[in-house]
Structure formats: structure tokens, C-alpha cells
């Protein structure tokens, strides 16, 4: 899938030619560097390699556009407190050349996305990821913005039920509805607001050649609040046998673990009907999550 593939209604064309025009006009110091699309294409942002050391990241849809400044403001403050590399914004691009939103030039980070189901070191990866999440939670939350996924589960009720209805015939909708009804009876998070990434999916994690965590990317949904959504990696990435390692390292009690499972379930359910014709990899992972959650008896 190339970076110019459209995933959203009314999405602007984002290709190497556009990136070349934007770079040449706004950052001429980099205009001679080669530009290469990075695949697979991101759901909300397009990524291009700019020479050997830089990357250009452009929102593909309006709801992602407002998060560019969030990353530029907060990632430099968080990075020194985290145990692994995170994106380093170097320049903030302006709307131009028919492109309507701000965009970023960042430092390129090497690594490969994990392949779900064939992880080389799942328990080690679970420990690495939990260590990163714990370090993020320990960062000072003062004056930070609210996380996009820090709201109670009830805020997702309408979208989740609509998605279940759209998936009639392709999933066990009775079991899905029963699980969701049970999740809505869970107690809400009552702890202090802490930092969260908000979107710990396989596409936002980079691994070393030995399967350990090398970096965490795409902080568009980051902020403070209820950190439960950072448990979603237990179902969208880790095999069942490695989930207890992740849970123990994060100290998640039964209620938080069940809320995390419900978050993973809701996100996956909403993803399938929206992206099933435009992003096969994202849809396949979402279907995997639905199967894993419905089979999970850990809570």
C-alpha cells in the first residue's frame, strides 16, 4: 500500500510530489534529499523518509491534524524521562500547496513493526513495553492535555453498539453485546491522572532484530487521565501466554484489566467497518483482537 492510498472520505492526496513541494518551499536546507514513501501506509498519518536521517509525517484526516502541535510541544519534554527512543520533532510545517494542515519533520528511528503471532520474545517484549508505560506514567502530568482515550468506557457506547450491529454475520454479536454490557458495569478509574500513549498498536511499536522493543512512535493520542487504554497491547499484540507478564508489570487489578480488554474490544469493533475496504492490515489486526477478547477468560 502506498502513501497516496486514501483511507478517509475527502482525504487530500498526500504523495512524494506534495512532500517535495512543501519541503522545497519551507525547508530548503533539505530540498535535495531523496523522498521515499514509508509503507504500509498509516491510518491517520502518511510517512515519508527524507534522506537517511529524517522523516516527514503528514496527517491524512482532520481529526489527526490537531495533534501535530501536541507532539511538538510535549515529546521533547517527555523524551528524557523515557527508557526508549520516541519521535523527535525537528520542524513544524505550515499548510501550503493545497495541503490544509500542519505537518512535521522528525528524526528517523530504525526498527521493524512486530508481526503478531510470530513474536520472537513475547515475554521480553511484554516487560519492555510495561517498563515504557510505567516510565510514561511516572512523568509529571502538570499542565498536560487530556488524553484522547482517557474518558470512561461509557463514552464509547454508541459507537461500539453501532459497530457490533454493522458486523452482524461476521462475528458473534450476542457474545460481543454481552461482553460490552458487562464492561459498562465496571467501576471507572478512580486514580490520579497520569500520562498515557493512547495507541499502543503494532504499527506504533518498533522492534530490534531480536524481537525486543526498540522505540515507541506516534504519540498523537497522548495526554493525561485514566491510563487504562495503554493495556490494549495485551490483546492487539501479545499472545495469551505473555499477557500475565504485562499485567503484573503494570500492576493492573481485575477492574483495570477488564476495562483494558473492553477498550481493546471497542477500538477493534469500530475499526473493522471503517477500514475494511481501505486498510487490510489494520482490519486483520482488529479482527484478531475481537477473536482474542471473546476467547479471553482472564477476568
C-alpha positions as a Markdown table, in Angstrom:
| # | Residue | x | y | z |
|---|---|---|---|---|
| 1 | Unk | 0.0 | 0.0 | 0.0 |
| 2 | Unk | 1.5 | 3.3 | -1.0 |
| 3 | Unk | 1.3 | 6.6 | 1.0 |
| 4 | Unk | -1.1 | 8.0 | -1.6 |
| 5 | Unk | -3.8 | 5.4 | -0.9 |
| 6 | Unk | -6.8 | 7.2 | 0.5 |
| 7 | Unk | -8.4 | 5.9 | 3.7 |
| 8 | Unk | -10.9 | 8.6 | 4.6 |
| 9 | Unk | -13.6 | 10.5 | 2.7 |
| 10 | Unk | -12.4 | 13.8 | 1.3 |
| 11 | Unk | -8.8 | 12.9 | 2.2 |
| 12 | Unk | -6.3 | 15.1 | 0.3 |
| 13 | Unk | -3.8 | 13.4 | -2.0 |
| 14 | Unk | -0.6 | 13.0 | 0.0 |
| 15 | Unk | 2.3 | 11.8 | -2.1 |
| 16 | Unk | 6.0 | 12.3 | -2.7 |
| 17 | Unk | 5.4 | 15.2 | -5.1 |
| 18 | Unk | 3.4 | 17.1 | -2.4 |
| 19 | Unk | 6.1 | 16.5 | 0.1 |
| 20 | Unk | 8.8 | 17.7 | -2.3 |
| 21 | Unk | 6.8 | 21.0 | -2.8 |
| 22 | Unk | 6.3 | 21.5 | 0.9 |
| 23 | Unk | 10.0 | 20.8 | 1.8 |
| 24 | Unk | 11.3 | 23.0 | -1.1 |
| 25 | Unk | 9.2 | 25.9 | -0.1 |
| 26 | Unk | 9.5 | 25.8 | 3.7 |
| 27 | Unk | 12.7 | 23.9 | 4.5 |
| 28 | Unk | 15.1 | 24.4 | 1.5 |
| 29 | Unk | 18.0 | 23.1 | 3.6 |
| 30 | Unk | 16.6 | 19.6 | 3.0 |
| 31 | Unk | 15.2 | 20.1 | -0.6 |
| 32 | Unk | 17.9 | 17.9 | -2.2 |
| 33 | Unk | 17.3 | 14.9 | 0.0 |
| 34 | Unk | 15.5 | 11.9 | -1.6 |
| 35 | Unk | 11.9 | 11.4 | -0.5 |
| 36 | Unk | 10.6 | 7.8 | -0.2 |
| 37 | Unk | 7.1 | 6.7 | 0.9 |
| 38 | Unk | 7.2 | 4.5 | 4.0 |
| 39 | Unk | 4.8 | 1.5 | 3.9 |
| 40 | Unk | 2.5 | 0.2 | 5.0 |
| 41 | Unk | 0.5 | 3.5 | 5.0 |
| 42 | Unk | -0.6 | 4.8 | 8.3 |
| 43 | Unk | -4.3 | 5.1 | 9.0 |
| 44 | Unk | -4.3 | 8.7 | 10.2 |
| 45 | Unk | -0.8 | 9.9 | 9.0 |
| 46 | Unk | 1.3 | 9.4 | 5.9 |
| 47 | Unk | 5.0 | 8.9 | 6.5 |
| 48 | Unk | 7.9 | 9.6 | 4.1 |
| 49 | Unk | 11.7 | 9.0 | 4.5 |
| 50 | Unk | 13.6 | 12.2 | 3.9 |
| 51 | Unk | 17.2 | 11.2 | 3.3 |
| 52 | Unk | 18.8 | 8.8 | 5.6 |
| 53 | Unk | 18.2 | 10.5 | 8.9 |
| 54 | Unk | 14.8 | 12.3 | 8.7 |
| 55 | Unk | 11.1 | 11.6 | 8.2 |
| 56 | Unk | 8.1 | 13.7 | 7.1 |
| 57 | Unk | 4.8 | 12.9 | 8.7 |
| 58 | Unk | 1.5 | 14.4 | 7.4 |
| 59 | Unk | -2.0 | 14.0 | 8.8 |
| 60 | Unk | -4.3 | 12.3 | 6.4 |
| 61 | Unk | -7.6 | 13.4 | 8.1 |
| 62 | Unk | -8.8 | 16.4 | 10.0 |
| 63 | Unk | -9.2 | 14.7 | 13.4 |
| 64 | Unk | -5.5 | 13.9 | 13.4 |
| 65 | Unk | -4.4 | 17.4 | 12.3 |
| 66 | Unk | -4.7 | 19.0 | 15.7 |
| 67 | Unk | -2.3 | 16.5 | 17.3 |
| 68 | Unk | 0.8 | 17.7 | 15.4 |
| 69 | Unk | 1.4 | 20.6 | 17.8 |
| 70 | Unk | 0.7 | 18.3 | 20.8 |
| 71 | Unk | 3.7 | 16.1 | 19.8 |
| 72 | Unk | 5.9 | 19.1 | 19.1 |
| 73 | Unk | 5.1 | 20.6 | 22.5 |
| 74 | Unk | 5.3 | 17.5 | 24.7 |
| 75 | Unk | 7.6 | 14.9 | 23.2 |
| 76 | Unk | 10.7 | 16.9 | 23.8 |
| 77 | Unk | 9.7 | 17.2 | 27.5 |
| 78 | Unk | 8.9 | 13.6 | 27.9 |
| 79 | Unk | 11.7 | 12.0 | 25.9 |
| 80 | Unk | 14.4 | 12.5 | 28.6 |
| 81 | Unk | 12.2 | 10.6 | 31.1 |
| 82 | Unk | 11.6 | 7.6 | 28.9 |
| 83 | Unk | 13.7 | 4.5 | 28.6 |
| 84 | Unk | 13.4 | 4.1 | 24.8 |
| 85 | Unk | 13.6 | 6.4 | 21.8 |
| 86 | Unk | 10.5 | 8.3 | 20.8 |
| 87 | Unk | 9.9 | 10.7 | 17.8 |
| 88 | Unk | 12.0 | 13.9 | 17.9 |
| 89 | Unk | 10.2 | 16.7 | 16.1 |
| 90 | Unk | 12.7 | 18.9 | 14.3 |
| 91 | Unk | 10.4 | 21.3 | 12.3 |
| 92 | Unk | 6.8 | 22.2 | 12.1 |
| 93 | Unk | 5.4 | 22.7 | 8.6 |
| 94 | Unk | 2.6 | 25.0 | 7.6 |
| 95 | Unk | -0.4 | 24.4 | 5.4 |
| 96 | Unk | 0.6 | 25.1 | 1.8 |
| 97 | Unk | 0.5 | 23.8 | -1.8 |
| 98 | Unk | -3.1 | 22.7 | -1.4 |
| 99 | Unk | -2.4 | 20.7 | 1.8 |
| 100 | Unk | -4.6 | 22.0 | 4.6 |
| 101 | Unk | -2.9 | 21.2 | 7.9 |
| 102 | Unk | 0.3 | 21.5 | 9.8 |
| 103 | Unk | 2.9 | 18.6 | 9.4 |
| 104 | Unk | 6.2 | 17.5 | 10.9 |
| 105 | Unk | 9.8 | 16.8 | 10.1 |
| 106 | Unk | 11.2 | 14.3 | 12.6 |
| 107 | Unk | 14.3 | 12.3 | 13.3 |
| 108 | Unk | 14.1 | 8.9 | 11.6 |
| 109 | Unk | 14.1 | 5.9 | 14.0 |
| 110 | Unk | 15.2 | 2.5 | 12.9 |
| 111 | Unk | 13.2 | -0.7 | 13.7 |
| 112 | Unk | 10.6 | -3.0 | 12.4 |
| 113 | Unk | 6.9 | -3.3 | 13.4 |
| 114 | Unk | 6.1 | -6.5 | 15.3 |
| 115 | Unk | 4.4 | -9.3 | 13.4 |
| 116 | Unk | 1.6 | -10.5 | 15.6 |
| 117 | Unk | 1.5 | -14.3 | 16.1 |
| 118 | Unk | 5.2 | -14.8 | 15.4 |
| 119 | Unk | 6.9 | -12.7 | 18.1 |
| 120 | Unk | 10.4 | -13.9 | 18.8 |
| 121 | Unk | 10.5 | -12.9 | 22.5 |
| 122 | Unk | 6.9 | -12.2 | 23.7 |
| 123 | Unk | 7.6 | -12.1 | 27.4 |
| 124 | Unk | 10.6 | -9.9 | 27.0 |
| 125 | Unk | 8.6 | -7.6 | 24.8 |
| 126 | Unk | 5.8 | -7.5 | 27.4 |
| 127 | Unk | 8.3 | -6.5 | 30.1 |
| 128 | Unk | 9.9 | -3.9 | 27.8 |
| 129 | Unk | 6.5 | -2.4 | 26.9 |
| 130 | Unk | 5.4 | -2.3 | 30.6 |
| 131 | Unk | 8.6 | -0.6 | 31.6 |
| 132 | Unk | 8.0 | 2.1 | 29.0 |
| 133 | Unk | 4.4 | 2.6 | 30.1 |
| 134 | Unk | 5.4 | 2.8 | 33.8 |
| 135 | Unk | 8.0 | 5.4 | 32.9 |
| 136 | Unk | 5.5 | 7.4 | 31.0 |
| 137 | Unk | 3.0 | 7.2 | 33.9 |
| 138 | Unk | 5.7 | 8.5 | 36.2 |
| 139 | Unk | 6.3 | 11.7 | 34.2 |
| 140 | Unk | 4.9 | 14.9 | 35.7 |
| 141 | Unk | 1.3 | 15.4 | 34.5 |
| 142 | Unk | 1.2 | 19.1 | 35.4 |
| 143 | Unk | -0.4 | 21.3 | 32.7 |
| 144 | Unk | -0.6 | 18.4 | 30.2 |
| 145 | Unk | -3.6 | 18.0 | 27.9 |
| 146 | Unk | -6.2 | 15.3 | 28.5 |
| 147 | Unk | -5.5 | 12.0 | 26.7 |
| 148 | Unk | -7.8 | 11.3 | 23.8 |
| 149 | Unk | -8.7 | 7.9 | 25.2 |
| 150 | Unk | -8.9 | 8.8 | 28.9 |
| 151 | Unk | -12.7 | 9.1 | 29.0 |
| 152 | Unk | -14.9 | 6.4 | 30.7 |
| 153 | Unk | -15.9 | 3.4 | 28.6 |
| 154 | Unk | -19.5 | 4.7 | 28.6 |
| 155 | Unk | -18.3 | 7.5 | 26.2 |
| 156 | Unk | -17.8 | 4.8 | 23.5 |
| 157 | Unk | -21.1 | 3.0 | 24.0 |
| 158 | Unk | -23.0 | 4.4 | 20.9 |
| 159 | Unk | -20.1 | 3.8 | 18.5 |
| 160 | Unk | -19.4 | 0.3 | 19.9 |
| 161 | Unk | -23.0 | -0.8 | 19.6 |
| 162 | Unk | -23.3 | 0.6 | 16.1 |
| 163 | Unk | -20.2 | -1.3 | 15.1 |
| 164 | Unk | -21.5 | -4.5 | 16.5 |
| 165 | Unk | -24.7 | -4.1 | 14.5 |
| 166 | Unk | -22.7 | -3.5 | 11.4 |
| 167 | Unk | -20.7 | -6.7 | 12.0 |
| 168 | Unk | -23.8 | -9.0 | 12.1 |
| 169 | Unk | -23.0 | -12.2 | 10.3 |
| 170 | Unk | -19.2 | -11.8 | 10.7 |
| 171 | Unk | -18.8 | -12.0 | 14.5 |
| 172 | Unk | -20.9 | -13.4 | 17.4 |
| 173 | Unk | -22.9 | -10.3 | 18.0 |
| 174 | Unk | -24.7 | -11.8 | 21.0 |
| 175 | Unk | -21.5 | -12.6 | 22.7 |
| 176 | Unk | -20.0 | -9.2 | 21.8 |
| 177 | Unk | -23.0 | -7.4 | 23.2 |
| 178 | Unk | -23.0 | -9.4 | 26.4 |
| 179 | Unk | -19.2 | -8.7 | 26.9 |
| 180 | Unk | -19.8 | -5.0 | 26.3 |
| 181 | Unk | -22.8 | -4.8 | 28.6 |
| 182 | Unk | -20.7 | -6.4 | 31.3 |
| 183 | Unk | -17.8 | -3.9 | 30.7 |
| 184 | Unk | -20.1 | -0.9 | 31.1 |
| 185 | Unk | -20.9 | -2.1 | 34.7 |
| 186 | Unk | -17.2 | -1.9 | 35.7 |
| 187 | Unk | -16.1 | 0.8 | 38.0 |
| 188 | Unk | -14.5 | 3.9 | 36.4 |
| 189 | Unk | -10.8 | 4.7 | 37.0 |
| 190 | Unk | -10.5 | 6.5 | 40.4 |
| 191 | Unk | -6.8 | 7.1 | 40.5 |
| 192 | Unk | -4.8 | 10.3 | 39.8 |
| 193 | Unk | -4.4 | 11.4 | 36.2 |
| 194 | Unk | -1.2 | 10.1 | 34.6 |
| 195 | Unk | 0.5 | 10.2 | 31.2 |
| 196 | Unk | -0.6 | 7.7 | 28.6 |
| 197 | Unk | 0.3 | 7.0 | 25.0 |
| 198 | Unk | -3.2 | 6.0 | 24.0 |
| 199 | Unk | -2.5 | 4.0 | 20.9 |
| 200 | Unk | -0.1 | 1.1 | 21.6 |
| 201 | Unk | -0.8 | -0.9 | 18.5 |
| 202 | Unk | 1.7 | -3.0 | 16.5 |
| 203 | Unk | 2.1 | -0.2 | 13.9 |
| 204 | Unk | 3.3 | 2.2 | 16.6 |
| 205 | Unk | 6.0 | 0.0 | 18.0 |
| 206 | Unk | 9.4 | -0.7 | 16.6 |
| 207 | Unk | 11.4 | -3.8 | 17.5 |
| 208 | Unk | 15.1 | -4.8 | 17.3 |
| 209 | Unk | 16.2 | -7.8 | 15.3 |
| 210 | Unk | 15.9 | -10.0 | 18.4 |
| 211 | Unk | 12.3 | -9.0 | 19.0 |
| 212 | Unk | 12.8 | -6.6 | 21.9 |
| 213 | Unk | 11.2 | -3.1 | 22.0 |
| 214 | Unk | 13.4 | -0.6 | 20.2 |
| 215 | Unk | 11.1 | 2.5 | 20.1 |
| 216 | Unk | 7.6 | 3.8 | 20.6 |
| 217 | Unk | 6.2 | 6.1 | 17.9 |
| 218 | Unk | 3.0 | 8.1 | 17.0 |
| 219 | Unk | 2.0 | 9.9 | 20.2 |
| 220 | Unk | -0.9 | 11.7 | 18.5 |
| 221 | Unk | -3.4 | 10.5 | 21.2 |
| 222 | Unk | -1.1 | 11.1 | 24.2 |
| 223 | Unk | -2.2 | 13.0 | 27.3 |
| 224 | Unk | -3.1 | 12.5 | 30.9 |
| 225 | Unk | -6.0 | 10.9 | 32.6 |
| 226 | Unk | -7.1 | 7.3 | 33.0 |
| 227 | Unk | -4.2 | 5.2 | 31.6 |
| 228 | Unk | -6.3 | 2.1 | 31.1 |
| 229 | Unk | -6.2 | 2.3 | 27.3 |
| 230 | Unk | -2.5 | 1.5 | 27.3 |
| 231 | Unk | -3.4 | -2.0 | 28.2 |
| 232 | Unk | -4.7 | -2.6 | 24.7 |
| 233 | Unk | -1.4 | -4.1 | 23.6 |
| 234 | Unk | -2.2 | -7.2 | 25.7 |
| 235 | Unk | -4.8 | -8.1 | 23.0 |
| 236 | Unk | -3.7 | -6.4 | 19.8 |
| 237 | Unk | 0.0 | -7.6 | 20.1 |
| 238 | Unk | 0.8 | -10.1 | 22.9 |
| 239 | Unk | -0.1 | -13.7 | 22.9 |
| 240 | Unk | -2.3 | -15.0 | 25.7 |
| 241 | Unk | 0.7 | -16.6 | 27.5 |
| 242 | Unk | 2.6 | -13.3 | 27.7 |
| 243 | Unk | -0.4 | -11.2 | 29.0 |
| 244 | Unk | 0.1 | -12.1 | 32.6 |
| 245 | Unk | 3.7 | -10.7 | 32.4 |
| 246 | Unk | 2.4 | -7.4 | 31.0 |
| 247 | Unk | -0.4 | -7.2 | 33.6 |
| 248 | Unk | 1.9 | -8.0 | 36.6 |
| 249 | Unk | 4.5 | -5.4 | 35.5 |
| 250 | Unk | 1.8 | -2.7 | 35.3 |
| 251 | Unk | 0.1 | -3.7 | 38.5 |
| 252 | Unk | -3.4 | -3.9 | 36.9 |
| 253 | Unk | -6.1 | -5.1 | 39.2 |
| 254 | Unk | -9.1 | -7.0 | 37.9 |
| 255 | Unk | -11.2 | -3.9 | 37.2 |
| 256 | Unk | -8.5 | -2.2 | 35.2 |
| 257 | Unk | -7.6 | -5.3 | 33.3 |
| 258 | Unk | -11.2 | -5.8 | 32.4 |
| 259 | Unk | -11.5 | -2.2 | 31.3 |
| 260 | Unk | -8.4 | -2.5 | 29.2 |
| 261 | Unk | -9.8 | -5.5 | 27.5 |
| 262 | Unk | -13.0 | -3.6 | 26.8 |
| 263 | Unk | -11.0 | -0.7 | 25.4 |
| 264 | Unk | -9.2 | -3.1 | 23.0 |
| 265 | Unk | -12.5 | -4.7 | 22.0 |
| 266 | Unk | -14.3 | -1.4 | 21.4 |
| 267 | Unk | -11.4 | 0.0 | 19.3 |
| 268 | Unk | -11.3 | -3.1 | 17.2 |
| 269 | Unk | -15.0 | -3.3 | 16.7 |
| 270 | Unk | -15.1 | 0.3 | 15.4 |
| 271 | Unk | -12.1 | -0.2 | 13.2 |
| 272 | Unk | -13.4 | -3.1 | 11.2 |
| 273 | Unk | -16.3 | -1.4 | 9.4 |
| 274 | Unk | -14.5 | 1.8 | 8.9 |
| 275 | Unk | -11.3 | 0.5 | 7.4 |
| 276 | Unk | -12.3 | -2.9 | 5.9 |
| 277 | Unk | -12.1 | -1.6 | 2.4 |
| 278 | Unk | -9.1 | 0.6 | 2.7 |
| 279 | Unk | -6.6 | -0.9 | 5.2 |
| 280 | Unk | -6.5 | -4.7 | 5.2 |
| 281 | Unk | -3.6 | -5.0 | 7.7 |
| 282 | Unk | -5.4 | -2.8 | 10.3 |
| 283 | Unk | -8.7 | -4.6 | 9.7 |
| 284 | Unk | -7.0 | -8.0 | 10.1 |
| 285 | Unk | -5.5 | -7.0 | 13.4 |
| 286 | Unk | -8.8 | -5.7 | 14.6 |
| 287 | Unk | -10.5 | -9.0 | 13.7 |
| 288 | Unk | -7.7 | -10.7 | 15.6 |
| 289 | Unk | -8.4 | -8.6 | 18.7 |
| 290 | Unk | -12.1 | -9.4 | 18.5 |
| 291 | Unk | -11.3 | -13.1 | 18.5 |
| 292 | Unk | -8.8 | -12.8 | 21.3 |
| 293 | Unk | -11.1 | -10.8 | 23.5 |
| 294 | Unk | -14.1 | -13.1 | 23.0 |
| 295 | Unk | -11.8 | -16.1 | 23.9 |
| 296 | Unk | -10.2 | -14.4 | 26.9 |
| 297 | Unk | -11.2 | -15.8 | 30.3 |
| 298 | Unk | -8.6 | -13.9 | 32.3 |
| 299 | Unk | -11.2 | -11.8 | 34.1 |
